Amino acid sequence: MIDIGRMLSLSIVLLRLVVILLAMIGALIISRSILKRWLWPAIKKTETKAADKIFLLLESILLSIIILQSTQAAVRLFSKYFSLYAELIDNFFFLLYWSIGTHIVLSLMSIISDWYLSRVPLKDREEIDRRAVRSIQYTSQLVFSFFAVIILLERFGITTAAFHQSLTALGIGGIIIGLAAQNTLSDIITGIAISIDRPFRAGDRILIEKLGTWGDVIEISWRSTRILTRDNREVAIPNSVIGKELVTNYSIPDRMFRIETFVIVSYGPDIEYVRNLILEALAHEDWVMQDKPIQALLFDFTEFGVKFKVRCWIENFVETRILEDRLNTAIYKALINAGIAAPSLHNIVHFADRENELTISRNGNDFKNG
């Protein structure tokens, strides 16, 4: 009877083992069928490498979990035969699950980094972009790995008071170093933010408003941004300073730029006549973009005369200063040729004796008798 009982018990165990094996095979077939028939067609439509990597990762995770769960269930059938090694077996399966979880998170971080880099157009991608993204990826993976190892050590009871003291000392040391290198870290973090946000790129002409720095960006490094000014001087500006200031980029969306100037004409001439003189003068200038609006707007009435704001578009902002000179020159010549003079800055004071007139300069320094 004893032998029959043992054989019956063993038969039940073997039957359960067969059921577990069949269930594992069925789960593998069903999961792969669902992935191939339903999930894979949807992922294939995206036509991205990141989606392919996520699919492969998901497939390997499902297969690993199904096999691991089945193996763990099969081992439990023989638990009474291996009761002395129960804790060792539990730790072994914990290590397997820990490895799978760590692999999943680290792989997802890598896939996200690759996906972000693939979203940036190749012509706009710079070396600093790749370095910044990879640095964030590796730092995140390092931090996660550190905490994963802490969890593993806690599981096996390896952490001791000395270990905790070492972590505390490491944390205090990190705080001290962080305070000492606060400005440098701020520059580096802002440099990473600039490389990701991309408010400007190498070759762009920018103006940092409060600093009054105007020039072409020649390099964006971890700590500073180097600008070549218009007088051929290289200026290195810490990234943390740029991050706090208003930056105007004259290269985006393109190099086309509008210039403007103010013109004061004495009271008297017809407004439309003066306006047409200015517009006609600019219509004959080859540096003015004729397909863009050319405007001569009546801006204000001053004590000296009528004030016009004249605006036109140029093809390249780099020539702003030179073309502003040509703009003023063209307007001045047109007005002079038409006999329209600029308003006088002198006052004529009439006394009771009208035979004599006294002309007094506005600055009060010169005068003459008429």
CYANA upper distance limits for C-alpha pairs under 8 A (distance plus 0.5 A):
  1 MET  CA      5 GLY  CA      6.56
  2 ILE  CA      6 ARG  CA      6.72
  3 ASP  CA      7 MET  CA      6.55
  4 ILE  CA      8 LEU  CA      6.48
  5 GLY  CA      9 SER  CA      6.56
  6 ARG  CA     10 LEU  CA      6.48
  7 MET  CA     11 SER  CA      6.43
  8 LEU  CA     12 ILE  CA      6.71
  9 SER  CA     13 VAL  CA      6.81
 10 LEU  CA     14 LEU  CA      6.63
 11 SER  CA     15 LEU  CA      6.50
 12 ILE  CA     16 ARG  CA      6.64
 13 VAL  CA     17 LEU  CA      6.58
 13 VAL  CA     77 LEU  CA      6.91
 13 VAL  CA     78 PHE  CA      8.48
 14 LEU  CA     18 VAL  CA      6.66
 15 LEU  CA     19 VAL  CA      6.72
 16 ARG  CA     20 ILE  CA      6.61
 16 ARG  CA     77 LEU  CA      8.41
 17 LEU  CA     21 LEU  CA      6.62
 17 LEU  CA     74 ALA  CA      6.52
 17 LEU  CA     77 LEU  CA      8.18
 18 VAL  CA     22 LEU  CA      6.57
 19 VAL  CA     23 ALA  CA      6.46
 20 ILE  CA     24 MET  CA      6.53
 20 ILE  CA     70 SER  CA      6.77
 20 ILE  CA     73 ALA  CA      7.90
 20 ILE  CA     74 ALA  CA      7.37
 21 LEU  CA     25 ILE  CA      6.73
 21 LEU  CA     70 SER  CA      7.68
 22 LEU  CA     26 GLY  CA      6.51
 23 ALA  CA     27 ALA  CA      6.47
 24 MET  CA     28 LEU  CA      6.62
 24 MET  CA     66 ILE  CA      6.97
 24 MET  CA     67 ILE  CA      7.19
 24 MET  CA     70 SER  CA      6.54
 25 ILE  CA     29 ILE  CA      6.71
 26 GLY  CA     30 ILE  CA      6.55
 27 ALA  CA     31 SER  CA      6.38
 27 ALA  CA     66 ILE  CA      7.58
 28 LEU  CA     32 ARG  CA      6.57
 28 LEU  CA     63 LEU  CA      7.05
 28 LEU  CA     66 ILE  CA      7.58
 29 ILE  CA     33 SER  CA      6.51
 30 ILE  CA     34 ILE  CA      6.63
 31 SER  CA     35 LEU  CA      6.65
 31 SER  CA     62 LEU  CA      7.99
 32 ARG  CA     36 LYS  CA      6.47
 32 ARG  CA     59 GLU  CA      7.99
 33 SER  CA     37 ARG  CA      6.33
 33 SER  CA     38 TRP  CA      8.47
 34 ILE  CA     38 TRP  CA      5.96
 34 ILE  CA     39 LEU  CA      7.26
 35 LEU  CA     39 LEU  CA      5.32
 35 LEU  CA     40 TRP  CA      6.32
 35 LEU  CA     59 GLU  CA      7.92
 36 LYS  CA     40 TRP  CA      5.56
 36 LYS  CA     41 PRO  CA      7.85
 37 ARG  CA     41 PRO  CA      7.26
 38 TRP  CA     42 ALA  CA      7.48
 39 LEU  CA     43 ILE  CA      6.81
 40 TRP  CA     44 LYS  CA      6.44
 40 TRP  CA     55 PHE  CA      7.78
 41 PRO  CA     45 LYS  CA      6.99
 42 ALA  CA     46 THR  CA      7.81
 43 ILE  CA     47 GLU  CA      7.90
 43 ILE  CA     51 ALA  CA      6.47
 43 ILE  CA     52 ASP  CA      7.47
 43 ILE  CA     55 PHE  CA      8.06
 44 LYS  CA     48 THR  CA      8.35
 44 LYS  CA     51 ALA  CA      8.27
 44 LYS  CA     52 ASP  CA      7.99
 46 THR  CA     51 ALA  CA      7.64
 47 GLU  CA     51 ALA  CA      8.10
 48 THR  CA     52 ASP  CA      7.17
 49 LYS  CA     53 LYS  CA      6.68
 49 LYS  CA    115 TRP  CA      8.21
 50 ALA  CA     54 ILE  CA      6.68
 50 ALA  CA    111 ILE  CA      6.39
 50 ALA  CA    112 ILE  CA      7.99
 50 ALA  CA    114 ASP  CA      7.38
 50 ALA  CA    115 TRP  CA      5.98
 51 ALA  CA     55 PHE  CA      6.68
 52 ASP  CA     56 LEU  CA      6.79
 53 LYS  CA     57 LEU  CA      6.54
 53 LYS  CA    111 ILE  CA      7.53
 54 ILE  CA     58 LEU  CA      6.50
 54 ILE  CA    108 LEU  CA      8.23
 54 ILE  CA    111 ILE  CA      7.93
 55 PHE  CA     59 GLU  CA      6.58
 56 LEU  CA     60 SER  CA      6.68
 57 LEU  CA     61 ILE  CA      6.61
 57 LEU  CA    104 ILE  CA      8.05
 57 LEU  CA    107 SER  CA      8.38
 58 LEU  CA     62 LEU  CA      6.68
 59 GLU  CA     63 LEU  CA      6.74
 60 SER  CA     64 SER  CA      6.48
 61 ILE  CA     65 ILE  CA      6.57
 61 ILE  CA    100 ILE  CA      8.02
 61 ILE  CA    104 ILE  CA      8.27
 62 LEU  CA     66 ILE  CA      6.58
 63 LEU  CA     67 ILE  CA      6.64
 64 SER  CA     68 LEU  CA      6.40
 65 ILE  CA     69 GLN  CA      6.36
 66 ILE  CA     70 SER  CA      6.59
 67 ILE  CA     71 THR  CA      6.53
 68 LEU  CA     72 GLN  CA      6.56
 69 GLN  CA     73 ALA  CA      6.63
 70 SER  CA     74 ALA  CA      6.64
 71 THR  CA     75 VAL  CA      6.68
 72 GLN  CA     76 ARG  CA      6.81
 72 GLN  CA     93 PHE  CA      8.04
 73 ALA  CA     77 LEU  CA      7.29
 74 ALA  CA     78 PHE  CA      7.90
 75 VAL  CA     79 SER  CA      6.98
 78 PHE  CA     82 PHE  CA      7.08
 79 SER  CA     83 SER  CA      6.17
 79 SER  CA     86 ALA  CA      7.59
 82 PHE  CA     86 ALA  CA      6.84
 85 TYR  CA     89 ILE  CA      6.62
 86 ALA  CA     90 ASP  CA      6.70
 87 GLU  CA     91 ASN  CA      6.65
 88 LEU  CA     92 PHE  CA      6.63
 89 ILE  CA     93 PHE  CA      6.84
 90 ASP  CA     94 PHE  CA      6.61
 91 ASN  CA     95 LEU  CA      6.61
 91 ASN  CA    156 PHE  CA      8.45
 92 PHE  CA     96 LEU  CA      6.93
 93 PHE  CA     97 TYR  CA      6.72
 94 PHE  CA     98 TRP  CA      6.45
 95 LEU  CA     99 SER  CA      6.57
 95 LEU  CA    152 LEU  CA      8.37
 96 LEU  CA    100 ILE  CA      6.81
 97 TYR  CA    101 GLY  CA      6.63
 98 TRP  CA    102 THR  CA      6.56
 98 TRP  CA    152 LEU  CA      8.23
 99 SER  CA    103 HIS  CA      6.53
100 ILE  CA    104 ILE  CA      6.66
101 GLY  CA    105 VAL  CA      6.91
102 THR  CA    106 LEU  CA      6.65
102 THR  CA    145 SER  CA      8.01
102 THR  CA    148 ALA  CA      7.65
103 HIS  CA    107 SER  CA      6.42
104 ILE  CA    108 LEU  CA      6.63
105 VAL  CA    109 MET  CA      6.82
106 LEU  CA    110 SER  CA      6.92
106 LEU  CA    141 GLN  CA      6.49
107 SER  CA    111 ILE  CA      6.65
108 LEU  CA    112 ILE  CA      6.57
109 MET  CA    113 SER  CA      6.84
109 MET  CA    137 GLN  CA      6.80
109 MET  CA    140 SER  CA      8.26
109 MET  CA    141 GLN  CA      7.66
110 SER  CA    114 ASP  CA      6.80
110 SER  CA    137 GLN  CA      7.16
111 ILE  CA    115 TRP  CA      6.52
112 ILE  CA    116 TYR  CA      6.70
113 SER  CA    117 LEU  CA      6.85
113 SER  CA    133 VAL  CA      6.84
113 SER  CA    134 ARG  CA      7.48
113 SER  CA    137 GLN  CA      7.03
114 ASP  CA    118 SER  CA      6.65
115 TRP  CA    119 ARG  CA      6.87
116 TYR  CA    120 VAL  CA      7.36
117 LEU  CA    129 ASP  CA      8.50
117 LEU  CA    130 ARG  CA      7.60
117 LEU  CA    133 VAL  CA      8.26
120 VAL  CA    124 ASP  CA      7.31
120 VAL  CA    125 ARG  CA      6.71
121 PRO  CA    125 ARG  CA      6.69
125 ARG  CA    129 ASP  CA      6.93
125 ARG  CA    130 ARG  CA      8.24
126 GLU  CA    130 ARG  CA      7.39
127 GLU  CA    131 ARG  CA      6.75
128 ILE  CA    132 ALA  CA      6.33
128 ILE  CA    195 SER  CA      7.04
128 ILE  CA    220 ILE  CA      8.11
128 ILE  CA    221 SER  CA      7.76
129 ASP  CA    133 VAL  CA      6.64
129 ASP  CA    195 SER  CA      6.04
129 ASP  CA    196 ILE  CA      7.14
130 ARG  CA    134 ARG  CA      6.52
131 ARG  CA    135 SER  CA      6.39
132 ALA  CA    136 ILE  CA      6.78
132 ALA  CA    192 ILE  CA      6.17
132 ALA  CA    195 SER  CA      7.64
132 ALA  CA    196 ILE  CA      8.32
133 VAL  CA    137 GLN  CA      6.66
134 ARG  CA    138 TYR  CA      6.50
135 SER  CA    139 THR  CA      6.47
136 ILE  CA    140 SER  CA      6.54
137 GLN  CA    141 GLN  CA      6.62
138 TYR  CA    142 LEU  CA      6.47
139 THR  CA    143 VAL  CA      6.68
140 SER  CA    144 PHE  CA      6.62
141 GLN  CA    145 SER  CA      6.45
142 LEU  CA    146 PHE  CA      6.62
143 VAL  CA    147 PHE  CA      7.01
144 PHE  CA    148 ALA  CA      6.56
145 SER  CA    149 VAL  CA      6.58
146 PHE  CA    150 ILE  CA      6.84
147 PHE  CA    151 ILE  CA      6.78
148 ALA  CA    152 LEU  CA      6.79
149 VAL  CA    153 LEU  CA      6.58
150 ILE  CA    154 GLU  CA      6.62
150 ILE  CA    159 THR  CA      8.50
151 ILE  CA    155 ARG  CA      6.71
152 LEU  CA    156 PHE  CA      7.04
153 LEU  CA    157 GLY  CA      6.45
153 LEU  CA    158 ILE  CA      5.60
153 LEU  CA    159 THR  CA      6.37
154 GLU  CA    158 ILE  CA      6.71
154 GLU  CA    159 THR  CA      6.37
159 THR  CA    163 PHE  CA      6.31
159 THR  CA    164 HIS  CA      7.69
160 THR  CA    164 HIS  CA      6.89
161 ALA  CA    165 GLN  CA      6.64
162 ALA  CA    166 SER  CA      6.66
163 PHE  CA    167 LEU  CA      6.83
164 HIS  CA    168 THR  CA      6.72
165 GLN  CA    169 ALA  CA      6.65
166 SER  CA    170 LEU  CA      6.53
167 LEU  CA    171 GLY  CA      6.62
168 THR  CA    172 ILE  CA      6.74
169 ALA  CA    173 GLY  CA      6.55
170 LEU  CA    174 GLY  CA      6.59
171 GLY  CA    175 ILE  CA      6.80
172 ILE  CA    176 ILE  CA      6.84
173 GLY  CA    177 ILE  CA      6.67
174 GLY  CA    178 GLY  CA      6.42
175 ILE  CA    179 LEU  CA      6.69
176 ILE  CA    180 ALA  CA      6.72
177 ILE  CA    181 ALA  CA      6.57
178 GLY  CA    182 GLN  CA      6.12
178 GLY  CA    185 LEU  CA      8.06
181 ALA  CA    185 LEU  CA      6.50
182 GLN  CA    186 SER  CA      6.55
183 ASN  CA    187 ASP  CA      6.68
183 ASN  CA    240 SER  CA      8.24
184 THR  CA    188 ILE  CA      6.76
184 THR  CA    223 ARG  CA      7.39
185 LEU  CA    189 ILE  CA      6.56
186 SER  CA    190 THR  CA      6.54
186 SER  CA    239 ASN  CA      8.39
186 SER  CA    240 SER  CA      6.32
187 ASP  CA    191 GLY  CA      6.47
187 ASP  CA    222 TRP  CA      7.61
187 ASP  CA    223 ARG  CA      5.42
187 ASP  CA    224 SER  CA      7.38
187 ASP  CA    238 PRO  CA      6.60
187 ASP  CA    239 ASN  CA      5.32
187 ASP  CA    240 SER  CA      5.13
188 ILE  CA    192 ILE  CA      6.79
188 ILE  CA    222 TRP  CA      5.58
188 ILE  CA    223 ARG  CA      5.58
188 ILE  CA    239 ASN  CA      7.78
188 ILE  CA    240 SER  CA      8.49
189 ILE  CA    193 ALA  CA      6.78
190 THR  CA    194 ILE  CA      6.56
190 THR  CA    239 ASN  CA      6.19
190 THR  CA    240 SER  CA      6.14
190 THR  CA    243 GLY  CA      6.83
191 GLY  CA    195 SER  CA      6.72
191 GLY  CA    220 ILE  CA      8.08
191 GLY  CA    221 SER  CA      7.42
191 GLY  CA    222 TRP  CA      5.74
191 GLY  CA    223 ARG  CA      6.79
191 GLY  CA    224 SER  CA      7.71
191 GLY  CA    239 ASN  CA      6.08
191 GLY  CA    240 SER  CA      8.18
192 ILE  CA    196 ILE  CA      6.79
192 ILE  CA    222 TRP  CA      7.53
193 ALA  CA    197 ASP  CA      6.36
193 ALA  CA    198 ARG  CA      8.49
194 ILE  CA    198 ARG  CA      5.82
194 ILE  CA    199 PRO  CA      7.14
194 ILE  CA    200 PHE  CA      8.46
194 ILE  CA    243 GLY  CA      8.45
199 PRO  CA    249 ASN  CA      8.08
200 PHE  CA    204 ASP  CA      6.75
200 PHE  CA    206 ILE  CA      8.20
200 PHE  CA    249 ASN  CA      7.10
201 ARG  CA    217 VAL  CA      7.38
201 ARG  CA    220 ILE  CA      8.19
202 ALA  CA    216 ASP  CA      8.18
202 ALA  CA    217 VAL  CA      5.43
202 ALA  CA    218 ILE  CA      5.65
202 ALA  CA    219 GLU  CA      6.21
202 ALA  CA    220 ILE  CA      7.42
203 GLY  CA    216 ASP  CA      6.28
203 GLY  CA    217 VAL  CA      5.66
203 GLY  CA    218 ILE  CA      6.37
204 ASP  CA    216 ASP  CA      6.01
204 ASP  CA    217 VAL  CA      6.02
204 ASP  CA    249 ASN  CA      7.46
204 ASP  CA    250 TYR  CA      7.69
204 ASP  CA    251 SER  CA      5.88
205 ARG  CA    214 TRP  CA      7.82
205 ARG  CA    215 GLY  CA      5.85
205 ARG  CA    216 ASP  CA      4.73
205 ARG  CA    217 VAL  CA      6.73
205 ARG  CA    249 ASN  CA      6.62
205 ARG  CA    250 TYR  CA      6.08
205 ARG  CA    251 SER  CA      6.39
206 ILE  CA    214 TRP  CA      6.38
206 ILE  CA    215 GLY  CA      6.35
206 ILE  CA    216 ASP  CA      6.85
206 ILE  CA    217 VAL  CA      7.72
206 ILE  CA    247 VAL  CA      7.15
206 ILE  CA    248 THR  CA      5.96
206 ILE  CA    249 ASN  CA      4.98
206 ILE  CA    250 TYR  CA      6.32
206 ILE  CA    251 SER  CA      8.12
207 LEU  CA    212 GLY  CA      7.31
207 LEU  CA    213 THR  CA      6.21
207 LEU  CA    214 TRP  CA      4.97
207 LEU  CA    215 GLY  CA      7.28
207 LEU  CA    247 VAL  CA      6.20
207 LEU  CA    248 THR  CA      5.57
207 LEU  CA    249 ASN  CA      7.12
207 LEU  CA    250 TYR  CA      8.36
208 ILE  CA    212 GLY  CA      6.21
208 ILE  CA    213 THR  CA      5.80
208 ILE  CA    214 TRP  CA      7.09
208 ILE  CA    242 ILE  CA      7.94
208 ILE  CA    245 GLU  CA      7.19
208 ILE  CA    246 LEU  CA      6.57
208 ILE  CA    247 VAL  CA      5.17
208 ILE  CA    248 THR  CA      7.01
209 GLU  CA    213 THR  CA      7.64
209 GLU  CA    245 GLU  CA      7.50
209 GLU  CA    246 LEU  CA      6.24
209 GLU  CA    247 VAL  CA      6.72
209 GLU  CA    248 THR  CA      7.89
210 LYS  CA    245 GLU  CA      7.33
210 LYS  CA    246 LEU  CA      7.90
213 THR  CA    229 THR  CA      7.89
214 TRP  CA    227 ILE  CA      8.44
214 TRP  CA    229 THR  CA      6.38
214 TRP  CA    230 ARG  CA      7.70
215 GLY  CA    227 ILE  CA      6.29
215 GLY  CA    228 LEU  CA      5.79
215 GLY  CA    229 THR  CA      4.66
215 GLY  CA    230 ARG  CA      6.28
216 ASP  CA    227 ILE  CA      5.86
216 ASP  CA    228 LEU  CA      5.67
216 ASP  CA    229 THR  CA      7.01
217 VAL  CA    225 THR  CA      7.81
217 VAL  CA    226 ARG  CA      6.54
217 VAL  CA    227 ILE  CA      5.02
217 VAL  CA    228 LEU  CA      6.94
218 ILE  CA    225 THR  CA      8.40
218 ILE  CA    226 ARG  CA      6.24
218 ILE  CA    227 ILE  CA      6.16
218 ILE  CA    228 LEU  CA      7.10
219 GLU  CA    225 THR  CA      6.36
219 GLU  CA    226 ARG  CA      5.71
219 GLU  CA    227 ILE  CA      7.80
220 ILE  CA    224 SER  CA      6.94
220 ILE  CA    225 THR  CA      5.05
220 ILE  CA    226 ARG  CA      6.98
221 SER  CA    225 THR  CA      6.52
222 TRP  CA    239 ASN  CA      8.47
223 ARG  CA    238 PRO  CA      6.56
223 ARG  CA    239 ASN  CA      6.44
224 SER  CA    236 ALA  CA      6.60
224 SER  CA    237 ILE  CA      5.88
224 SER  CA    238 PRO  CA      4.73
224 SER  CA    239 ASN  CA      5.31
225 THR  CA    236 ALA  CA      6.18
225 THR  CA    237 ILE  CA      5.86
225 THR  CA    238 PRO  CA      6.90
225 THR  CA    239 ASN  CA      6.69
226 ARG  CA    234 GLU  CA      7.09
226 ARG  CA    235 VAL  CA      6.04
226 ARG  CA    236 ALA  CA      4.91
226 ARG  CA    237 ILE  CA      6.82
227 ILE  CA    234 GLU  CA      6.11
227 ILE  CA    235 VAL  CA      5.65
227 ILE  CA    236 ALA  CA      6.94
227 ILE  CA    237 ILE  CA      8.33
228 LEU  CA    232 ASN  CA      6.48
228 LEU  CA    233 ARG  CA      6.04
228 LEU  CA    234 GLU  CA      5.01
228 LEU  CA    235 VAL  CA      6.84
229 THR  CA    233 ARG  CA      5.72
229 THR  CA    234 GLU  CA      6.78
229 THR  CA    235 VAL  CA      7.74
237 ILE  CA    241 VAL  CA      7.44
237 ILE  CA    242 ILE  CA      7.62
238 PRO  CA    242 ILE  CA      7.22
239 ASN  CA    243 GLY  CA      6.61
240 SER  CA    244 LYS  CA      7.13
241 VAL  CA    245 GLU  CA      7.06
242 ILE  CA    246 LEU  CA      8.18
242 ILE  CA    247 VAL  CA      7.98
250 TYR  CA    254 ASP  CA      8.10
250 TYR  CA    255 ARG  CA      7.16
250 TYR  CA    257 PHE  CA      8.43
250 TYR  CA    317 PHE  CA      7.57
251 SER  CA    255 ARG  CA      5.58
255 ARG  CA    315 GLU  CA      6.97
255 ARG  CA    316 ASN  CA      5.48
255 ARG  CA    317 PHE  CA      6.18
256 MET  CA    313 TRP  CA      7.59
256 MET  CA    314 ILE  CA      6.40
256 MET  CA    315 GLU  CA      5.07
256 MET  CA    316 ASN  CA      5.71
256 MET  CA    317 PHE  CA      6.67
257 PHE  CA    313 TRP  CA      6.19
257 PHE  CA    314 ILE  CA      5.94
257 PHE  CA    315 GLU  CA      6.99
257 PHE  CA    316 ASN  CA      6.90
257 PHE  CA    317 PHE  CA      5.78
258 ARG  CA    311 ARG  CA      7.35
258 ARG  CA    312 CYS  CA      6.14
258 ARG  CA    313 TRP  CA      4.75
258 ARG  CA    314 ILE  CA      6.59
259 ILE  CA    311 ARG  CA      6.32
259 ILE  CA    312 CYS  CA      6.29
259 ILE  CA    313 TRP  CA      6.70
259 ILE  CA    314 ILE  CA      7.80
259 ILE  CA    320 THR  CA      7.56
259 ILE  CA    324 GLU  CA      7.25
260 GLU  CA    309 LYS  CA      7.39
260 GLU  CA    310 VAL  CA      5.93
260 GLU  CA    311 ARG  CA      4.78
260 GLU  CA    312 CYS  CA      7.04
260 GLU  CA    324 GLU  CA      7.93
261 THR  CA    309 LYS  CA      6.40
261 THR  CA    310 VAL  CA      5.90
261 THR  CA    311 ARG  CA      7.23
261 THR  CA    324 GLU  CA      8.10
261 THR  CA    327 LEU  CA      8.36
261 THR  CA    328 ASN  CA      7.73
262 PHE  CA    307 LYS  CA      7.26
262 PHE  CA    308 PHE  CA      6.11
262 PHE  CA    309 LYS  CA      5.18
262 PHE  CA    310 VAL  CA      6.68
263 VAL  CA    307 LYS  CA      6.13
263 VAL  CA    308 PHE  CA      5.55
263 VAL  CA    309 LYS  CA      6.98
263 VAL  CA    310 VAL  CA      7.93
264 ILE  CA    304 PHE  CA      7.99
264 ILE  CA    305 GLY  CA      6.33
264 ILE  CA    306 VAL  CA      5.89
264 ILE  CA    307 LYS  CA      4.85
264 ILE  CA    308 PHE  CA      6.70
264 ILE  CA    342 ALA  CA      7.16
264 ILE  CA    343 PRO  CA      7.67
265 VAL  CA    304 PHE  CA      8.38
265 VAL  CA    305 GLY  CA      5.78
265 VAL  CA    306 VAL  CA      5.70
265 VAL  CA    307 LYS  CA      6.99
265 VAL  CA    308 PHE  CA      8.43
265 VAL  CA    340 ILE  CA      7.97
265 VAL  CA    341 ALA  CA      7.53
265 VAL  CA    342 ALA  CA      5.94
265 VAL  CA    343 PRO  CA      6.60
266 SER  CA    304 PHE  CA      6.96
266 SER  CA    305 GLY  CA      4.79
266 SER  CA    306 VAL  CA      6.72
266 SER  CA    340 ILE  CA      8.38
266 SER  CA    341 ALA  CA      7.58
266 SER  CA    342 ALA  CA      6.57
266 SER  CA    343 PRO  CA      5.24
267 TYR  CA    304 PHE  CA      8.36
267 TYR  CA    305 GLY  CA      5.58
267 TYR  CA    306 VAL  CA      6.76
269 PRO  CA    273 TYR  CA      7.81
269 PRO  CA    274 VAL  CA      7.52
269 PRO  CA    340 ILE  CA      8.10
270 ASP  CA    274 VAL  CA      6.87
271 ILE  CA    275 ARG  CA      6.64
272 GLU  CA    276 ASN  CA      6.51
273 TYR  CA    277 LEU  CA      6.75
274 VAL  CA    278 ILE  CA      6.92
274 VAL  CA    335 LEU  CA      8.29
275 ARG  CA    279 LEU  CA      6.77
275 ARG  CA    296 ALA  CA      6.35
275 ARG  CA    297 LEU  CA      8.34
276 ASN  CA    280 GLU  CA      6.36
277 LEU  CA    281 ALA  CA      6.62
277 LEU  CA    334 ALA  CA      6.98
277 LEU  CA    335 LEU  CA      7.71
278 ILE  CA    282 LEU  CA      6.90
278 ILE  CA    296 ALA  CA      7.46
278 ILE  CA    331 ILE  CA      6.35
278 ILE  CA    334 ALA  CA      7.29
278 ILE  CA    335 LEU  CA      8.21
279 LEU  CA    283 ALA  CA      6.61
279 LEU  CA    294 ILE  CA      7.33
279 LEU  CA    295 GLN  CA      7.57
279 LEU  CA    296 ALA  CA      7.30
280 GLU  CA    284 HIS  CA      7.26
281 ALA  CA    285 GLU  CA      7.64
281 ALA  CA    330 ALA  CA      6.83
281 ALA  CA    331 ILE  CA      7.16
281 ALA  CA    334 ALA  CA      6.73
282 LEU  CA    288 VAL  CA      7.51
282 LEU  CA    294 ILE  CA      8.26
282 LEU  CA    327 LEU  CA      8.15
282 LEU  CA    330 ALA  CA      7.47
282 LEU  CA    331 ILE  CA      8.17
283 ALA  CA    288 VAL  CA      7.97
283 ALA  CA    290 GLN  CA      7.39
287 TRP  CA    314 ILE  CA      7.13
287 TRP  CA    315 GLU  CA      8.39
287 TRP  CA    323 LEU  CA      8.29
288 VAL  CA    312 CYS  CA      7.18
288 VAL  CA    313 TRP  CA      6.56
288 VAL  CA    314 ILE  CA      6.02
288 VAL  CA    315 GLU  CA      8.40
289 MET  CA    312 CYS  CA      7.88
289 MET  CA    313 TRP  CA      6.00
289 MET  CA    314 ILE  CA      6.12
289 MET  CA    315 GLU  CA      7.33
290 GLN  CA    294 ILE  CA      8.05
292 LYS  CA    312 CYS  CA      7.86
292 LYS  CA    313 TRP  CA      6.84
293 PRO  CA    312 CYS  CA      6.93
293 PRO  CA    313 TRP  CA      7.88
294 ILE  CA    310 VAL  CA      8.18
294 ILE  CA    311 ARG  CA      6.36
294 ILE  CA    312 CYS  CA      5.21
294 ILE  CA    313 TRP  CA      7.88
295 GLN  CA    309 LYS  CA      8.27
295 GLN  CA    310 VAL  CA      6.08
295 GLN  CA    311 ARG  CA      5.65
295 GLN  CA    312 CYS  CA      7.04
296 ALA  CA    308 PHE  CA      6.71
296 ALA  CA    309 LYS  CA      6.19
296 ALA  CA    310 VAL  CA      4.90
296 ALA  CA    311 ARG  CA      7.06
297 LEU  CA    308 PHE  CA      5.88
297 LEU  CA    309 LYS  CA      5.60
297 LEU  CA    310 VAL  CA      6.81
298 LEU  CA    306 VAL  CA      7.88
298 LEU  CA    307 LYS  CA      6.69
298 LEU  CA    308 PHE  CA      5.11
298 LEU  CA    309 LYS  CA      6.95
299 PHE  CA    306 VAL  CA      8.38
299 PHE  CA    307 LYS  CA      5.97
299 PHE  CA    308 PHE  CA      5.55
299 PHE  CA    309 LYS  CA      6.25
300 ASP  CA    306 VAL  CA      6.77
300 ASP  CA    307 LYS  CA      5.49
300 ASP  CA    308 PHE  CA      7.52
301 PHE  CA    305 GLY  CA      6.70
301 PHE  CA    306 VAL  CA      5.38
301 PHE  CA    307 LYS  CA      6.42
302 THR  CA    306 VAL  CA      6.65
302 THR  CA    307 LYS  CA      7.27
304 PHE  CA    343 PRO  CA      6.28
304 PHE  CA    344 SER  CA      7.85
304 PHE  CA    345 LEU  CA      8.06
305 GLY  CA    343 PRO  CA      6.92
316 ASN  CA    320 THR  CA      8.03
319 GLU  CA    323 LEU  CA      6.52
320 THR  CA    324 GLU  CA      6.52
321 ARG  CA    325 ASP  CA      7.06
322 ILE  CA    326 ARG  CA      7.04
323 LEU  CA    327 LEU  CA      6.46
324 GLU  CA    328 ASN  CA      6.79
325 ASP  CA    329 THR  CA      6.65
326 ARG  CA    330 ALA  CA      6.54
327 LEU  CA    331 ILE  CA      6.88
328 ASN  CA    332 TYR  CA      6.60
329 THR  CA    333 LYS  CA      6.65
330 ALA  CA    334 ALA  CA      6.74
331 ILE  CA    335 LEU  CA      6.79
332 TYR  CA    336 ILE  CA      6.63
333 LYS  CA    337 ASN  CA      6.50
334 ALA  CA    338 ALA  CA      6.79
335 LEU  CA    339 GLY  CA      6.82
335 LEU  CA    340 ILE  CA      5.57
335 LEU  CA    341 ALA  CA      7.26
336 ILE  CA    340 ILE  CA      6.04
336 ILE  CA    341 ALA  CA      6.61
345 LEU  CA    361 SER  CA      7.67
345 LEU  CA    362 ARG  CA      6.87
346 HIS  CA    359 THR  CA      7.36
346 HIS  CA    360 ILE  CA      6.65
346 HIS  CA    361 SER  CA      5.51
346 HIS  CA    362 ARG  CA      6.17
347 ASN  CA    359 THR  CA      6.61
347 ASN  CA    360 ILE  CA      6.27
347 ASN  CA    361 SER  CA      7.14
347 ASN  CA    362 ARG  CA      7.37
348 ILE  CA    357 GLU  CA      7.66
348 ILE  CA    358 LEU  CA      6.70
348 ILE  CA    359 THR  CA      5.28
348 ILE  CA    360 ILE  CA      7.01
349 VAL  CA    357 GLU  CA      7.13
349 VAL  CA    358 LEU  CA      6.16
349 VAL  CA    359 THR  CA      6.84
349 VAL  CA    360 ILE  CA      7.89
350 HIS  CA    354 ARG  CA      7.11
350 HIS  CA    356 ASN  CA      8.39
350 HIS  CA    357 GLU  CA      6.24
350 HIS  CA    358 LEU  CA      7.37
351 PHE  CA    356 ASN  CA      8.04
351 PHE  CA    357 GLU  CA      7.49
356 ASN  CA    369 ASN  CA      7.24
356 ASN  CA    370 GLY  CA      6.31
357 GLU  CA    369 ASN  CA      6.19
357 GLU  CA    370 GLY  CA      5.14
358 LEU  CA    367 PHE  CA      7.47
358 LEU  CA    368 LYS  CA      6.35
358 LEU  CA    369 ASN  CA      5.16
358 LEU  CA    370 GLY  CA      6.30
359 THR  CA    367 PHE  CA      6.01
359 THR  CA    368 LYS  CA      5.88
359 THR  CA    369 ASN  CA      6.83
359 THR  CA    370 GLY  CA      7.42
360 ILE  CA    364 GLY  CA      7.17
360 ILE  CA    366 ASP  CA      6.80
360 ILE  CA    367 PHE  CA      4.96
360 ILE  CA    368 LYS  CA      7.32
361 SER  CA    365 ASN  CA      6.99
361 SER  CA    366 ASP  CA      5.90
361 SER  CA    367 PHE  CA      6.40
